[in-house]
């Protein structure tokens, strides 16, 4: 044992390979592939423990003791780690140095129960020097950080499992039937997006006009804009509030006034220079990236989602190109400052850096997790061009961004001079003052390397365009021409983008920057928001969810309360607050808190119908149902009549459903219920309709003519037979329209063809089985018994011949479908030795070596995947092992004896944790 290796356990397979190379043969580096255990699901709790742990997998009456079990997918990983432990003489837990990494290390300790010394190995970059230094300078496990992570996990389980069921009962389900959820941060984030949409819905636009003109002096010309009229300032967008009311005294020009003034200015033709003002200024560089600012800039400059940005940054970290990407710190080490200054001087000259290094204030609330800003790794930074060969396209872009920001953060201020020229035109009896501004940089400084992006701003049109101005002096005369009146309308606050939502969450102190990417991903997946370009648009589903939370869980979605929870978790992480006492106050209540349990137990009645309703006009109410939003129209002539239903287009944003738009939808001719003609075979009517599930055609019985008394002209009802049983009418034939078809243009011939589906193509000459062509949920396909094959287009349903169908069945099949042709082919996988292919499957793009399939992560462009990235994805999937097979459990009969409980890991003890 004395001659055994040191076992190093990391959480990432990619990181494992890099570190093994740096440490050498005296160490064995293995990966846990993330967490190895988590809170148990209800089915994994033994019968004898269900009374205490059955509801949450947490014993709320025993210091909130959690019941953990090893993940089914990790049993093989745990076995491999235990095998390696038998020959190890020391264990180094080298997971990330944050709460999550500390918790992973503690769980490893609890499950493996090593009898050899255990140390905590931490590092912020994966370079040879950093890894060797970390192996020689270990520390003990930080149990305060473990407590903070466990508190967050327990808190989120209590919050989610108590509040989410209320959403299921009163709101329903989300996109494609997905269960709704509530969460400490996701609910606050959803509320922010909904509140912004509410502001846009309540916004009243105001219109105003101004005048622009071209001023010329000699051969030079520049654009000017009317600023004052007879000394009074002209209205700009920022002068109006969100209700369209002026906030201060200004001159508001209407169209007629602007055109009259423009004509007078054009007639004058000249202006005199009344003032020339030049002001010097400086701009300082932004600090190096934190997790939050990296996500924001990646969104602005690289159009990456927060999740994609963090995925790319993690790959760069694990490959050794940048430092740890989850950090709140803007600080740089002395080594990094020296490297940044050295590179700035090399590339931009001696004046590019100030005399003294720049330092940035660290605003992180938790010093234990604020390591160093995100920067290129190593003592000397590698330039983007020097590393391009080892990175894929997204990694190159991300590294370039981080490199530029880091180098620029140590460079000199930029210096500029802004000149503002004021011109006066005598337009009839009025003195019209025009202004023009131009900025000239006298020293670019850090701008040589980097300039921060910006989010969309309101009233951006109010600011003057930067331009080059000619040299003019007070008293000079300039020509004025091309005078043009311009109309403007105020605009509401822009919707959040991922970048601006991340910024807003950080400013409010809600959540941790390392969780923002996953939070945004959750609210997108739940259908609470969707993306229109870069903007996040809330759904009517989100309105219903937020309304319920605001009315019945107000404290839980209060921004200050949510931010205070983060502060409390930070105090636990610093060892200043006890975990159990804090959870007891949150759940059961205290003098300062109502308590989650008290809120849930005293909800009272919740009117689900009212909750899912928004009044748009006096007659129209927007309701959100199982299949999406619709308008319910009350008939004014007959209040007791069944309301009319009008579907709301899915792509119509809530702020676009104005009273006028609602009336337009109400008045629009009904696309469905259009009679196409009669079926010549049976005389039945063929009707096209626009239903909840989409447009379709239906075959209906013609209405029987009424029996009219010839003498009186009255309708005579046929006598009803006594005792006759009611015969159930047969269901009418229906068929959905193809995606390429339109309700407005569908003709009778096509409708009749649709009603004949599925179409019999012919019989397989070998088996005699019938082959049919039809349309399904996943598109057009052929069916022969239980075997199916996809067709290339919907038109083939009508056109495919028996020979073509047999050819389809002769092609190789992968799983339950024909193998997709490769979008891209790579070299052989280094492990399996088989060629890697990029394919487009039914559920998205994936890479495969024929043995292991790995889905392309959301946010990554499939065709941009490189060989290295493909190998990495397959390796990660291979390390995780196959997904567990889904089994269907049947409810046992009442008298049958209970099955033996599944063996599970023991619950976490309340006693102090030990590291060795």
Helices and strands as residue ranges (DSSP letters): E 5-10, H 13-23, E 27-31, E 37-39, G 42-44, G 47-49, H 50-53, E 58-59, E 65-66, E 68-70, G 72-74, H 75-85, E 88-93, H 99-112, E 117-120, H 128-136, H 143-170, G 175-177, H 186-202, E 207-217, E 220-229, E 232-233, G 237-239, H 255-268, E 270-283, H 291-302, H 306-318, H 334-348, G 350-352, H 384-387, G 388-390, H 393-409, E 414-427, E 430-443, G 445-448, G 460-462, E 477-489, H 498-508, H 513-525, E 529-532, E 535-538, H 540-552, G 554-557, H 559-573, H 579-588, H 596-601, H 608-611, E 613-615, E 620-625, E 628-633, E 644-647, G 654-656, H 659-667, E 674-678, E 685-691, E 694-700, E 734-736, H 748-755, E 759-763, E 770-776, E 779-784, E 787-790, H 796-799, H 802-810, E 813-814, E 817-818, E 822-828, E 835-841, E 844-848, E 853-855, G 862-864, H 867-880
